[in-house]
């Protein structure tokens, strides 16, 4: 953290963009793409077969999701350092909300791992029939999906706060703040899952565009270092 605090604002910005990209790739693969490939909605037997045939891929997806959570922590801390000159209290609130979201993101991985434990039960679950074990495995995956949706709600709150910080800053384009705040509002539709599903995939596409815009700007352009230093100096005074 000391090295992060001492880094130049452009380095902080580009590192934030890099960790945002890494989080999107790893979490997207591990917690969205692979489960979407293997889970057959309403068919416990087919889902169990997919998991058993692709057990290695599914285990790798869990590891990828955990790596994504670690990248998300780094991303959160860098965003906090980057926007602390704009508002220390709001940046701290955003970091707290993000850490709650990351905790939920990590916790959801337990439900993702549970089906493999259930299906590879040995003798500990011998009292259950195959159909019951398949149903239990699918239930675990449904709980994983619900936990991940709660994570998206807290992530949405974080995006709204970050969007507001970008709007108040003088060292990044205000339009990026608007796009990021809109992305957060799209993720907040998961407060009521039927609404999120009704708006899908449009809410997810709009949210993705806002996040990609901010990520690419951070990676390619960073921030206006002179204006960032002016805000930091004004805050210190």
TACOR-V41890 format. One record per backbone hydrogen bond with DSSP energy under -0.5 kcal/mol. NH is the residue of the N-H (numbers start at 0). CO is the residue of the C=O. Records with the same first field share a line. If there is no record, write none. Layout:
NH=CO ; CO
This chain:
4=0
5=1
6=2 ; 3
11=7
12=8
13=9
14=10
15=11
16=12
17=13
18=14
19=15
20=16
21=17
22=18
23=19
24=20
25=21
26=22
27=22 ; 23
28=24
29=25
30=26
31=27
32=27
33=28
35=31
36=32
37=33
38=34
40=38
42=39
43=41
46=42
47=43
48=44
49=45
50=46
51=47
52=48
53=49
54=51
57=53
58=54
59=55
60=56
61=57
62=58
63=59
64=60
65=61
66=62
67=63
68=64
69=65
70=66
71=67
72=68
73=69
74=70
75=71
76=72
77=73
78=74
79=75
80=76
81=77
82=78
83=79
85=82
86=82
90=86
91=87
92=88
93=89
94=90
95=91
96=92
97=93
98=94
99=95
100=96
101=97
102=98
103=99
104=100
105=101
106=102
107=103
108=104 ; 105
109=106
110=106
111=107
112=108
113=109
114=110
115=112
116=112
117=113
118=114
119=115
120=117
123=120
125=122
127=124
132=128
133=129
134=130
135=131
136=132
137=133
138=134
139=135
140=136
141=137
142=138
143=139
144=140
145=141
146=142
147=143
148=144
149=145
150=146
151=147
152=148
153=149
154=150
155=151
156=152
157=153
158=154
159=155
160=156
161=157
162=158
163=159
164=160
165=161
166=162
167=163
168=164
175=172
176=172 ; 173
177=173
178=174
179=175
180=176
181=177
182=178
183=179
184=180
185=181
186=182
187=183
188=185
189=186
190=187
191=188
194=191
195=188 ; 191
196=192
197=193
198=194
199=195
201=198
202=198
204=200
205=201
206=202
207=203
208=204
209=205
210=206
211=207
212=208
213=209
214=210
215=211
216=212
217=213
218=214
219=215
220=216
221=216
223=170
224=222
227=223
228=224
229=225
230=226
231=227
232=228
233=229
234=230
235=231
236=232
